[in-house]
């Protein structure tokens, strides 16, 4: 399967229980993200876990807009961010101190010392919402489980993996009883115990139906339609110009005098934008001439 492009997320549920789940597996979409910058392999893996996580959350938190996960801290890894919009477009980036050695195994609470994880919901029309949790666990999975416990108060478990070629994730959540039929009271403990046996090579190497059969061959599982995901950046010339204009007239004029134009590279997709004095004359007004 490694040579086949598969970028899919699929929901599933267990009949006669209040437990639902999701599985995501991405290869080319993930590779498009990490190839934009020369990441050390441990960071490729960590960024892949964030990509898989935002894909899972995007299908749970249904909004017409953008959902993002951002981790910030004071360690050698300063920022890690992934986004997904309503069209299943994924993008992500990591920023770190490139003068420091990257550990082979990354602990979030160590590399993001004193940091936090922010999950931001930005509807196209509506109020922005942000949930923040302190990074106290070693893994992103632990942080997300803490987030769901605090924000939605729903028991949730997350398994994530990435290897530089594929990234994948498995998610289980127990819904309130009123949202499901009465059924198996021991289901949650049984399902999470079985999911905890999943190996990284299974999470990254098996298609969803085969993975779930391997874990739950004695259970009645209902599979829903798959959704395709892809790399996609939301940057544009107009959005970039809006960011440039936010610098203010004085700073824009100083840059134009020093450099002749204002150049901006998108950190997510490496697209390059350049704005000349003529492009900005409407903003600079009467003082547009800088020479």
TISENU-14081 format. One record per atom (N, C-alpha, C): residue in three letters; y, z, x. Coordinates in steps of 0.02 Angstrom, whole numbers, padded with zeros to 5 digits, always signed. Each point is the difference from the previous one (the first is absolute). Example, Ala and Ser with C-alpha at 12.3 -4.5 7.8 and 13.67 -1.06 7.14 Angstrom:
ALA-00284+00390+00660ALA+00059+00000-00045ALA+00060+00000+00045SER+00053-00036-00018SER+00059+00003+00042SER+00055+00037-00039
END
This chain:
UNK-00060+00000+00041UNK+00060+00000-00041UNK+00063+00000+00043UNK-00005+00016+00064UNK+00059+00005+00042UNK+00038-00066+00005UNK-00036-00057-00008UNK+00033-00065+00006UNK+00028-00025-00066UNK-00010+00038-00053UNK+00023-00019-00066UNK+00063+00039-00017UNK+00050-00035-00026UNK+00061+00035-00020UNK-00012+00037-00066UNK+00005+00065+00002UNK-00008+00040-00060UNK+00055+00052-00001UNK+00042-00003-00051UNK+00057+00045-00007UNK+00002+00022-00073UNK-00043+00047-00017UNK-00010+00016-00071UNK+00000+00075-00012UNK+00020+00016-00060UNK-00006+00069-00025UNK-00034-00003-00067UNK-00043+00049-00012UNK-00039-00001-00062UNK-00006+00071-00027UNK+00013+00007-00064UNK-00007+00064-00034UNK-00070+00007-00027UNK-00022+00063-00007UNK-00065+00013-00031UNK+00002+00068-00034UNK-00046+00010-00045UNK-00006+00066-00033UNK-00073+00015-00012UNK-00014+00063-00010UNK-00068+00022-00013UNK-00007+00014-00075UNK-00048-00032-00030UNK-00009+00007-00073UNK-00012+00073-00019UNK+00032+00018-00056UNK-00009+00067-00030UNK+00023+00056+00046UNK+00050-00014+00042UNK+00030+00052+00042UNK+00076-00011-00001UNK+00036+00048+00028UNK+00073-00006+00007UNK+00020-00017+00071UNK-00043-00037+00036UNK+00013-00017+00070UNK+00011-00076+00006UNK+00053-00018+00034UNK+00014-00070+00013UNK+00006-00009+00075UNK-00002-00063+00022UNK+00005-00013+00071UNK+00029-00069+00015UNK+00012-00011+00064UNK+00024-00064+00024UNK-00028-00011+00070UNK-00008-00063+00015UNK-00021-00019+00068UNK+00043-00059+00022UNK+00027+00003+00060UNK+00039-00055+00027UNK-00031-00021+00067UNK+00001-00065+00012UNK-00023-00028+00064UNK+00046-00058+00018UNK+00031+00004+00059UNK+00048-00050+00022UNK-00017-00022+00070UNK+00004-00065+00013UNK-00005-00022+00070UNK+00060-00043+00019UNK+00006-00061-00026UNK+00055-00043+00024UNK+00069+00028-00019UNK+00006+00033-00057UNK+00065+00030-00018UNK+00019+00055+00049UNK-00049+00040+00020UNK+00011+00053+00049UNK+00016-00030+00068UNK-00037-00053+00019UNK+00012-00031+00065UNK+00070-00031+00005UNK+00025-00027-00056UNK+00067-00028-00001UNK+00053+00054+00014UNK-00014+00061-00021UNK+00047+00056+00011UNK-00001+00021+00073UNK-00059+00011+00028UNK-00003+00028+00068UNK+00016-00051+00054UNK-00004-00065-00015UNK+00014-00049+00052UNK+00074-00010+00011UNK+00042+00030-00042UNK+00072-00009+00007UNK+00028+00039+00060UNK-00040+00046+00025UNK+00022+00041+00056UNK-00061+00018+00042UNK+00008+00011+00064UNK-00056+00016+00043UNK-00015+00075-00004UNK-00044+00017-00045UNK-00019+00070-00010UNK-00060+00017+00043UNK-00001+00060+00030UNK-00063+00025+00030UNK-00052+00007-00056UNK-00063-00007+00017UNK-00053+00001-00050UNK+00001+00064-00043UNK+00011+00060+00028UNK+00003+00059-00044UNK+00054-00005-00053UNK+00057-00031+00017UNK+00053-00008-00049UNK-00017-00055-00050UNK-00035-00052+00022UNK-00025-00051-00047UNK-00044+00033-00053UNK-00043+00045+00023UNK-00045+00034-00047UNK+00039+00044-00048UNK+00047+00040+00027UNK+00039+00044-00043UNK+00042-00039-00050UNK+00033-00053+00024UNK+00039-00042-00046UNK-00045-00031-00053UNK-00061-00019+00020UNK-00048-00028-00048UNK-00018+00050-00054UNK-00006+00064+00017UNK-00014+00051-00050UNK+00059+00006-00049UNK+00061-00005+00026UNK+00058+00002-00044UNK+00003-00061-00045UNK-00020-00058+00026UNK-00001-00061-00041UNK-00051+00007-00057UNK-00060+00024+00017UNK-00051+00011-00052UNK+00024+00051-00051UNK+00034+00052+00024UNK+00023+00053-00045UNK+00053-00026-00049UNK+00047-00040+00024UNK+00052-00024-00045UNK-00030-00048-00051UNK-00052-00037+00020UNK-00034-00044-00047UNK-00033+00041-00056UNK-00033+00054+00019UNK-00032+00043-00050UNK+00051+00031-00047UNK+00054+00027+00028UNK+00051+00032-00041UNK+00035-00049-00046UNK+00010-00062+00025UNK+00034-00051-00039UNK-00037-00013-00066UNK-00066+00002+00002UNK-00039-00013-00060UNK-00005+00061-00046UNK+00015+00059+00028UNK-00001+00061-00041UNK+00067+00011-00033UNK+00054-00008+00039UNK+00068+00011-00024UNK+00027-00068-00022UNK-00002-00013-00063UNK+00017-00067-00025UNK+00074-00002-00018UNK+00038-00036+00041UNK+00071-00009-00012UNK+00019-00073+00014UNK+00055-00021-00029UNK+00028-00065+00015UNK+00052+00011+00055UNK-00024-00001+00061UNK+00044+00016+00056UNK-00040+00010+00064UNK+00028+00040+00044UNK-00029+00009+00067UNK-00024+00073+00009UNK-00059+00006+00027UNK-00027+00066+00017UNK-00008+00003+00076UNK+00020+00056+00030UNK-00005+00005+00073UNK-00027+00068+00020UNK-00033+00000+00059UNK-00020+00062+00033UNK+00035+00000+00068UNK+00035+00054+00015UNK+00035+00005+00064UNK-00015+00067+00031UNK-00019-00002+00064UNK-00010+00062+00038UNK+00051+00002+00056UNK+00035+00057+00006UNK+00050+00008+00052UNK-00011+00067+00035UNK+00014+00001+00064UNK-00008+00063+00036UNK+00035-00001+00067UNK-00013+00051+00040UNK+00034+00008+00064UNK-00047-00008+00059UNK-00060-00026-00011UNK-00046-00012+00055UNK+00012-00070+00030UNK-00049-00025+00038UNK+00010-00066+00031UNK+00001-00055-00052UNK-00030+00012-00059UNK+00002-00047-00055UNK+00057+00021-00047UNK+00054-00039-00001UNK+00059+00021-00038UNK-00004-00019-00073UNK-00025-00060-00015UNK-00003-00025-00069UNK-00061-00044-00010UNK-00030+00007-00058UNK-00052-00046-00021UNK+00010-00012-00074UNK+00003-00063-00020UNK+00017-00015-00069UNK-00039-00060-00025UNK-00025+00004-00061UNK-00031-00057-00034UNK+00029-00005-00070UNK+00002-00062-00026UNK+00027-00014-00066UNK-00045-00049-00037UNK+00003+00004-00066UNK-00034-00050-00042UNK+00041-00009-00063UNK+00012-00063-00020UNK+00038-00012-00061UNK-00047-00018-00058UNK+00030-00016-00058UNK-00039-00013-00060UNK-00040-00065+00004UNK+00015-00042+00050UNK-00037-00062+00010UNK-00055+00008+00052UNK-00016+00061+00018UNK-00053+00017+00048UNK+00017-00025+00071UNK+00065-00004+00016UNK+00021-00018+00067UNK+00003+00063+00043UNK-00033-00002+00057UNK-00004+00056+00045UNK+00040-00012+00063UNK+00032+00052+00026UNK+00031-00004+00066UNK+00000+00070+00030UNK+00007+00004+00067UNK-00001+00065+00032UNK+00023-00004+00072UNK+00018+00058+00028UNK+00025+00003+00068UNK-00009+00070+00027UNK-00010+00005+00066UNK-00001+00064+00035UNK+00049-00003+00058UNK+00035+00055+00012UNK+00047+00004+00056UNK-00019+00062+00040UNK-00004-00009+00067UNK-00022+00054+00043UNK+00034-00005+00067UNK-00006+00054+00038UNK+00027+00002+00068UNK-00048-00038+00046UNK+00018-00061+00018UNK-00045-00043+00037UNK-00007+00021+00073UNK+00037+00051+00021UNK-00007+00027+00068UNK-00055+00052+00005UNK-00026+00021-00058UNK-00052+00051+00000UNK-00068-00031-00011UNK-00051+00032+00027UNK-00069-00022-00011UNK-00021+00015-00071UNK-00034-00047-00031UNK-00024+00009-00069UNK-00071+00029+00003UNK-00011+00056-00032UNK-00068+00030+00001UNK-00050-00045-00036UNK-00063+00002+00022UNK-00052-00041-00031UNK-00012+00021-00072UNK+00004+00065-00013UNK-00007+00026-00068UNK+00066+00033-00020UNK+00029-00024-00052UNK+00067+00024-00020UNK-00006+00052-00056UNK+00030+00058+00012UNK+00007+00052-00051UNK+00071-00004-00027UNK+00007-00011-00065UNK+00067-00008-00029UNK+00045+00060+00015UNK-00026+00060-00008UNK+00042+00059+00009UNK+00022+00008+00072UNK-00037-00031+00047UNK+00020+00003+00070UNK+00050-00054+00018UNK-00013-00062-00020UNK+00044-00055+00019UNK+00063-00004-00042UNK-00001+00033-00058UNK+00060+00004-00043UNK+00020+00074-00004UNK+00012+00030+00056UNK+00013+00072+00004UNK+00056+00020-00048UNK-00014+00051-00041UNK+00050+00024-00047UNK+00021-00051-00051UNK-00044-00048-00014UNK+00020-00056-00042UNK-00019+00008-00074UNK+00013-00053-00036UNK-00015+00000-00072UNK-00023-00069-00022UNK-00033-00001-00057UNK-00023-00062-00030UNK+00038-00008-00066UNK+00033-00058-00008UNK+00038-00013-00061UNK-00030-00060-00036UNK-00013+00009-00064UNK-00024-00055-00042UNK+00057-00015-00049UNK+00025-00062+00004UNK+00060-00018-00038UNK-00017-00054-00051UNK+00022+00012-00061UNK-00009-00047-00055UNK+00069-00028-00017UNK+00009-00065+00009UNK+00064-00032-00011UNK-00008-00056-00052UNK+00010+00016-00065UNK-00006-00051-00051UNK+00056-00052+00007UNK-00013-00061-00024UNK+00051-00051+00000UNK+00059+00022-00044UNK-00017+00031-00055UNK+00051+00027-00046UNK-00020+00072-00017UNK+00038+00046+00025UNK-00018+00069-00014UNK+00016+00045+00059UNK-00016+00062-00008UNK+00018+00051+00049UNK-00052+00004+00056UNK+00024+00007+00060UNK-00043+00008+00059UNK-00029+00070+00000UNK-00064+00004+00018UNK-00034+00066+00004UNK-00033+00005+00068UNK+00003+00059+00030UNK-00032+00011+00064UNK-00036+00067+00001UNK-00063-00003+00019UNK-00039+00061+00010UNK-00012+00011+00074UNK+00011+00061+00023UNK-00005+00015+00072UNK-00050+00057+00011UNK-00044-00011+00049UNK-00046+00053+00020UNK+00005+00010+00076UNK-00005+00061+00021UNK+00000+00016+00071UNK-00066-00024+00032UNK+00005-00027+00060UNK-00061-00023+00034UNK-00033+00060+00034UNK-00051+00025-00033UNK-00036+00058+00028UNK-00073-00018+00015UNK-00021-00060-00019UNK-00069-00020+00014UNK-00003-00049+00058UNK-00060-00010+00026UNK-00009-00046+00055UNK-00001-00073-00022UNK-00019-00012-00063UNK-00010-00068-00024UNK+00045-00016-00059UNK+00011-00065-00010UNK+00038-00023-00058UNK-00037+00018-00064UNK-00065-00004+00000UNK-00039+00018-00060UNK+00016+00071-00023UNK+00003+00046+00047UNK+00016+00070-00018UNK+00070+00005-00030UNK+00047-00036+00030UNK+00069+00002-00025UNK+00005-00028-00071UNK-00035-00054-00013UNK+00001-00031-00067UNK-00033+00046-00051UNK-00054+00031+00019UNK-00033+00046-00047UNK+00047+00059-00016UNK+00037+00022+00049UNK+00050+00053-00011UNK+00054-00025-00047UNK+00022-00062+00009UNK+00052-00029-00043UNK-00023-00002-00072UNK-00060-00025-00013UNK-00025-00005-00068UNK-00009+00069-00031UNK-00020+00048+00040UNK-00008+00068-00025UNK+00067+00029-00022UNK+00053-00014+00039UNK+00066+00027-00015UNK+00036-00038-00055UNK-00002-00067+00003UNK+00042-00040-00044UNK-00032-00014-00067UNK-00064-00018+00001UNK-00034-00019-00062UNK-00047+00055-00025UNK-00014+00047+00044UNK-00045+00055-00017UNK-00067-00025-00026UNK-00023-00055+00031UNK-00065-00028-00016UNK-00044+00002+00063UNK-00059+00029-00004UNK-00044+00000+00058UNK-00013-00072+00023UNK+00012-00014+00064UNK-00006-00068+00027UNK-00029+00004+00070UNK-00041-00050+00017UNK-00028-00005+00067UNK+00012-00070+00026UNK+00014-00005+00065UNK+00017-00064+00031UNK-00039-00007+00065UNK-00030-00059+00010UNK-00033-00017+00063UNK+00031-00065+00026UNK+00022+00000+00063UNK+00035-00057+00029UNK-00030-00017+00068UNK+00003-00064+00017UNK-00024-00021+00065UNK+00033-00067+00019UNK+00005-00012+00065UNK+00027-00063+00026UNK-00024-00009+00072UNK-00008-00062+00021UNK-00025-00012+00068UNK+00037-00056+00036UNK+00056-00022-00026UNK+00037-00055+00031UNK-00017-00068-00028UNK-00056-00004-00036UNK-00020-00062-00033UNK+00000+00008-00076UNK-00027+00055-00023UNK+00000+00016-00072UNK+00029+00070-00010UNK+00026+00011-00060UNK+00017+00068-00021UNK-00027+00007-00071UNK-00019+00060-00017UNK-00029+00011-00065UNK+00010+00071-00024UNK-00011+00010-00064UNK+00008+00067-00028UNK-00041+00009-00063UNK-00017+00061-00013UNK-00036+00020-00061UNK+00037+00059-00030UNK+00009-00002-00066UNK+00040+00052-00033UNK-00038+00023-00062UNK-00003+00065-00010UNK-00029+00029-00060UNK+00050+00049-00030UNK+00004+00002-00066UNK+00046+00046-00034UNK-00032+00025-00065UNK+00010+00064-00012UNK-00026+00029-00062UNK+00058+00006-00050UNK-00008-00034-00056UNK+00052+00000-00051UNK-00007+00060-00046UNK+00054+00019-00036UNK-00007+00053-00050UNK-00053-00019-00051UNK-00035+00049-00027UNK-00055-00014-00047UNK+00023-00038-00061UNK+00063+00012-00022UNK+00022-00034-00060UNK+00008-00075+00009UNK-00001-00024+00064UNK+00005-00071+00012UNK-00068-00034+00007UNK-00052+00037-00013UNK-00066-00030+00007UNK-00048+00031-00050UNK-00058-00030-00005UNK-00052+00026-00044UNK-00029+00064+00031UNK-00027+00042-00044UNK-00035+00059+00026UNK-00063-00024+00036UNK-00017+00031+00054UNK-00059-00024+00037UNK-00023+00048+00052UNK-00019-00026+00055UNK-00032+00035+00055UNK+00050+00048+00034UNK-00011+00064-00007UNK+00046+00050+00028UNK-00004+00004+00076UNK-00056-00019+00029UNK-00010+00004+00072UNK+00017-00065+00036UNK+00026-00048-00038UNK+00010-00067+00028UNK+00047+00000+00060UNK+00056+00035-00005UNK+00050-00002+00054UNK-00029+00023+00066UNK-00034+00057-00001UNK-00028+00026+00061UNK-00054-00047+00028UNK-00039-00029-00044UNK-00054-00044+00023UNK+00029-00065+00029UNK+00049-00029-00034UNK+00028-00063+00023UNK+00037+00008+00066UNK+00039+00054+00007UNK+00037+00009+00063UNK-00048+00017+00058UNK-00053+00036-00016UNK-00049+00016+00053UNK-00032-00064+00025UNK-00020-00045-00045UNK-00031-00063+00020UNK+00050-00044+00038UNK+00063-00002-00022UNK+00050-00040+00034UNK+00013+00025+00071UNK-00007+00065+00009UNK+00012+00029+00066UNK-00052-00021+00052UNK-00054-00032-00023UNK-00051-00025+00047UNK+00017-00070+00025UNK+00053-00031-00026UNK+00016-00070+00018UNK+00017-00004+00075UNK-00026-00050+00032UNK+00014-00012+00071UNK+00055-00051+00007UNK+00036+00003+00057UNK+00055-00046+00011UNK-00023-00073-00003UNK-00058-00014+00029UNK-00025-00069-00001UNK-00016-00024-00071UNK-00019+00046-00044UNK-00012-00019-00070UNK+00066-00012-00036UNK+00048+00043+00013UNK+00065-00006-00034UNK+00034-00065+00020UNK-00012-00023+00062UNK+00033-00060+00025UNK-00044-00062-00003UNK-00065+00008-00009UNK-00044-00057+00005UNK-00035-00022-00063UNK+00003+00040-00052UNK-00037-00016-00062UNK+00048-00020-00055UNK-00021-00049-00040UNK+00039-00016-00060UNK-00007+00057-00049UNK+00047+00004-00047UNK+00005+00058-00044UNK-00063+00014-00039UNK-00029-00051-00030UNK-00059+00011-00041UNK-00058+00027+00041UNK-00008-00026+00061UNK-00054+00024+00043UNK+00013+00071+00023UNK+00063+00015+00017UNK+00018+00068+00022UNK-00014+00051-00055UNK+00022-00016-00061UNK-00009+00047-00055UNK-00074+00008-00018UNK-00037-00054+00005UNK-00072+00005-00013UNK-00034+00045+00051UNK+00022-00006+00063UNK-00030+00041+00052UNK+00015+00074-00011UNK+00061+00015-00023UNK+00019+00069-00011UNK-00025+00028-00066UNK-00001-00043-00053UNK-00010+00025-00068UNK-00052-00040-00038UNK-00055-00016+00032UNK-00049-00043-00033UNK-00033+00033-00060UNK+00006+00066-00007UNK-00030+00034-00057UNK+00051+00013-00055UNK+00062-00023+00009UNK+00053+00012-00049UNK+00017-00064-00039UNK+00029+00009-00058UNK+00023-00056-00041UNK+00074-00012+00017UNK+00014-00056+00033UNK+00068-00015+00023UNK+00026-00062-00037UNK+00062+00004-00021UNK+00034-00056-00032UNK+00051-00029+00050UNK-00008-00064+00018UNK+00045-00033+00046UNK+00051-00041-00039UNK+00063+00002+00023UNK+00053-00038-00031UNK+00019-00059+00045UNK+00042-00043-00026UNK+00017-00061+00036UNK+00033+00016+00067UNK-00015-00040+00050UNK+00032+00009+00065UNK+00070-00029-00001UNK+00043+00028+00042UNK+00067-00027+00010UNK+00007-00020+00074UNK+00033-00056+00010UNK+00010-00024+00068UNK+00066+00025+00027UNK+00000+00020+00064UNK+00060+00024+00033UNK+00014-00044+00060UNK+00062+00000+00023UNK+00018-00043+00057UNK+00060+00030+00036UNK+00009-00022+00063UNK+00060+00018+00037UNK+00059-00036-00031UNK+00056+00036-00006UNK+00061-00031-00026UNK+00059+00046+00015UNK+00053-00030+00027UNK+00059+00040+00018UNK+00055-00012-00051UNK+00035+00052-00017UNK+00053-00005-00050UNK+00068-00014+00030UNK+00002-00011+00066UNK+00065-00015+00030UNK+00025-00068-00022UNK+00065-00010+00003UNK+00031-00065-00016UNK+00067-00002+00036UNK+00029-00059+00003UNK+00065-00006+00033UNK+00053+00041-00038UNK-00003-00002-00066UNK+00050+00036-00039UNK-00007+00076+00009UNK-00061+00025-00003UNK-00011+00072+00009UNK+00021+00022+00070UNK-00013-00042+00049UNK+00019+00016+00068UNK+00076-00001+00007UNK+00032-00049-00032UNK+00073-00002+00002UNK+00030+00061-00034UNK-00031+00023-00054UNK+00024+00061-00033UNK-00003+00060+00048UNK-00054+00003+00040UNK-00006+00054+00049UNK+00053-00006+00054UNK+00014-00062+00022UNK+00052-00011+00050UNK+00068+00021-00027UNK+00014-00017-00062UNK+00065+00016-00030UNK+00010+00075-00007UNK-00057+00036-00006UNK+00006+00073-00006UNK+00025+00032+00064UNK+00001-00037+00056UNK+00026+00027+00063UNK+00075+00013-00005UNK+00034-00038-00043UNK+00073+00007-00006UNK+00036-00053+00041UNK+00062-00015-00019UNK+00037-00054+00032UNK+00012+00012+00074UNK+00018+00061+00019UNK+00017+00014+00069UNK-00060-00011+00047UNK-00057+00027-00020UNK-00059-00008+00043UNK-00024-00072+00003UNK+00004-00035-00057UNK-00019-00071+00001UNK+00045-00040+00046UNK+00065+00013-00001UNK+00046-00036+00044UNK-00014+00015+00073UNK-00016+00062+00016UNK-00015+00018+00069UNK-00061-00037+00026UNK-00052-00005-00042UNK-00061-00036+00020UNK+00014-00074+00009UNK+00039-00028-00045UNK+00017-00071+00005UNK+00040-00015+00063UNK+00046+00044+00018UNK+00039-00009+00061UNK-00045+00004+00062UNK-00046+00048+00001UNK-00043+00011+00058UNK-00055-00052+00006UNK-00029-00020-00056UNK-00061-00040+00003UNK+00009-00071-00030UNK+00054-00012-00036UNK+00011-00066-00029UNK-00031-00009-00068UNK-00053+00039-00016UNK-00033-00001-00065UNK-00038+00066-00008UNK-00021+00013-00061UNK-00040+00059-00013UNK-00072-00022-00013UNK-00046+00023+00042UNK-00070-00019-00005UNK-00042+00059-00024UNK-00043-00013-00048UNK-00043+00052-00028UNK-00072-00027-00003UNK-00046+00039+00026UNK-00072-00018-00005UNK-00032+00047-00051UNK-00038-00029-00046UNK-00038+00042-00047UNK-00056+00035+00038UNK-00003+00066-00003UNK-00050+00038+00036UNK-00070-00010-00030UNK-00003-00019-00063UNK-00065-00008-00033UNK-00033-00067+00013UNK+00039-00054-00001UNK-00030-00067+00005UNK+00026-00040+00059UNK+00049+00028+00038UNK+00028-00033+00060UNK+00044-00060-00017UNK+00017-00010-00063UNK+00047-00053-00018UNK+00068+00016+00032UNK+00032-00052+00026UNK+00064+00009+00034UNK+00057-00028-00043UNK+00053+00040-00006UNK+00059-00020-00039UNK+00061+00004+00046UNK+00045-00048-00008UNK+00062-00001+00040UNK+00059-00014-00046UNK+00053+00039+00009UNK+00060-00006-00041UNK+00060-00011+00045UNK+00035-00055-00012UNK+00059-00017+00039UNK+00063+00025-00035UNK+00056-00009+00035UNK+00064+00018-00028UNK+00012-00036-00066UNK-00020-00064-00003UNK+00010-00039-00062UNK-00042+00028-00057UNK-00061+00024+00015UNK-00043+00029-00052UNK+00031+00062-00032UNK+00040+00037+00041UNK+00025+00065-00022UNK+00074+00000-00017UNK+00031-00060-00002UNK+00072-00001-00009UNK+00022+00028-00068UNK-00042-00008-00052UNK+00018+00028-00065UNK+00001+00076+00002UNK-00042+00029+00043UNK-00003+00074+00005UNK+00056+00026+00044UNK+00014-00036+00054UNK+00051+00022+00047UNK+00071-00012-00026UNK+00007-00043-00049UNK+00064-00010-00032UNK+00053-00028+00047UNK+00060+00029-00004UNK+00057-00025+00039UNK-00011+00007+00075UNK-00047+00045+00019UNK-00010+00011+00072UNK-00064-00035+00023UNK-00017-00056-00033UNK-00063-00035+00017UNK+00001-00027+00070UNK+00058-00023+00023UNK+00003-00028+00067UNK-00003+00055+00051UNK-00054-00001+00039UNK-00010+00055+00048UNK+00018-00021+00071UNK+00015-00063+00011UNK+00018-00022+00066UNK+00074-00015+00004
END
